[in-house]
Amino acid sequence: MKEVEVDADDQHWPQKCCRCGGKAFSIREYMEKVVIWSTGAVTKYDLVLLHIPVCGTCASVHKIWLGAAAALGAIGFIANNAGKSIGFVLFWLVSAIVLALVGVNKKPIKVLRFDKTRNRLRIRIYHDAVAAELIRMNGGGGDKRR
């Protein structure tokens, strides 16, 4: 995966899914809250809206993981109310947390930073070939391997 810096208002995306690199895609709205840090504490969020090329599977797979996490969390909650052992309840709740963490990492892209003064976005792209093409199409906006 690579981090790519692009103009916030004028990105040029390759004609393929930005997550998997597949040829079947559509342009979809992608909205993400980007944290603004100030003296080590979160002060506020900036809402970033992008139009990205992404296939249906990559656009929705994170929702499946988050839905499964919610279901396991509900099982843990019901088990707790039914008086089941703490180990049984913790198993379901920890499983829900793990699935939620996986779901968060399955989003098509991750907006890491929004620099308002330069009007630039730093985006994590999970497909290396798409990231390389995005860098080329946007004037070589520096990348950093993570």
HELIX and SHEET records of a PDB file:
HELIX    1   1 GLY A   56  ASN A   81  1                                  26    
HELIX    2   2 ILE A   86  VAL A  104  1                                  19    
HELIX    3   3 ASP A  128  MET A  137  1                                  10    
SHEET    1   A 4 ILE A 109  ASP A 115  0                                        
SHEET    2   A 4 ARG A 120  ILE A 125 -1                                        
SHEET    3   A 4 LYS A   2  ASP A   7 -1                                        
SHEET    4   A 4 ASP A 143  ARG A 145 -1                                        
SHEET    1   B 2 SER A  26  SER A  38  0                                        
SHEET    2   B 2 ALA A  41  VAL A  54 -1                                        
END                                                                             
